Amino acid sequence: MISAEFAINREGDLIGFQIRGHANGEAGEDIVCAAVSSAAYMTANTITEVAGVDASVAVDEDGEMYLRIPRRDIAVCRDLLAGFKLHMLALEEQYPQDIQVNYTEV
C-alpha cells in the first residue's frame, strides 16, 4: 500500500509530504503508483524549479519521497500542496486498497 502523509503545522498549513510504499500491481505497470509518482514529482519540481522555493526534497532508492518547505514559503506553496493533496484524496477514494492518505502535525 502507498502511504501519502501530509505534514501540517500548528496553524493548519500544509508544509510538505512524504510518499512511501507501493500499490498492489506489478512494478512498472501499476497505474496507481504511476499516478502518485507523477503527481509527487510534478509538485516537487514546480515548488523547487518554477516557484524557486528552497525546499528540502529527498528521494531514496526505493522511491520514497520527502518534501518540506520553509515557513517563509507557505503562501507561495499553499495552492500547489493543496492541489496535490486533493489529487491524493481522489486516488484514495478510487483505489482504497492501494493508497492511504494521512496527516501529521509537525
Secondary structure, DSSP 4 states (H G I P E B T S, - for coil): -EEEEEEE-TTS-EEEEEEEE--SS-TTT-HHHHHHHHHHHHHHHIIIIIS----EEEE-TT--EEEE--GGGHHHHHHHHHHHHHHHHHHHHH-TTTEEEEEEE-
